[in-house]
């Protein structure tokens, strides 16, 4: 293999352990951390419980069958089924760990003590901070979002909070776990001791939602859902919706963009004034946006340096100019499912992208 073909992590071996009876939000976080490592070249062996990782049966599903979620998260890995509750499974896992550089696993796991004591650096993903107990209720991504305060931020203030779409808590924790994994591998590569890594979804999402804690500390009130009182809103346009976003320093450019003389009024001159008169402000902005397409609005806004953003559906993202220009989506040939179009890692190495490989079948 030439130097140009060398992958950054190809000299490392990582074991990813998906134990039975752990919350799906933890499985997804572990799988994402392992996926990033695998796409960057690490030899990632995915250990699944008898019957396979339950994510294999999780929606959304591909037209040709199988879980699209599983295919996305588990490309580029090898897969092995072990019953970790049995002596044979316990012994087999021990042999794998003897030759691994790191092991990714969830808490709780029946073999957690074995993984923490192995020569492989343990990268542990938990729901809660150390010392906190889950109690009688099962942990889910929904409860994590509630505990971090994010549910207090999404939706209209007079209605119940909305769950954030997708798996943002799991993916944020998975990216955090990969960061710890990369640091551990770098330490091992340099001949230094690599300390254990522990990531909790709750702490990760509290960090993601840092403005809530900062605002509460500054004012005594945690910021929450503002709805139509919000400074930044999603507004209808001719062919969909646009996110109205700008910084305080971009207000003159935004005023020039819209070109309505009413925006010159002194009450809009400061951010505090605009927030106080937000309803009147959007009475001006909404009609200006309503008769334009997303493409027209984006072109006009970019010309003025204003970061208005079009709202795309997932299907529309497949044809988005930025993704096409970067080659973000790639087609892979799956041995049983045919051609799959999947996103690549959103990073490049010396100008090179990292295309995923087909997800494995089960082996025992």
Secondary structure, 3 states (H helix, E strand, C coil): CCHHHCCCCCCCEEEEECCCCCCHHHHHHHHHHHHHHHHCCCEEEEEECCCCCHHHHCCCECCCCCEHHHHHHCCCCEEEECCCCCHHHHHHHHHHHHCCCEEEEECCCCCHHHHHCCCCEEEEEECCCCCCCCCCCCCCHHHHHHHCCHHHCCCCCCCCCCCCCCCHHHHHHHHHHHHHHHHHHHHHHCCCCCCCEEEEHHHHHHHHCHHHHHHHHHHCCCCCCCHHHCCCCEEEECCEEEECCCCHHHHHHHHHHHCCHHHHCHHHCCHHHHHHCHHHHHHHHHHHHHCCCHHHHHHHHHHHCCCCEECCCHHHHCCCHHHHHHCCEEEEEECCCEEEEEECCCCCECCECCCCCCCCCCCC
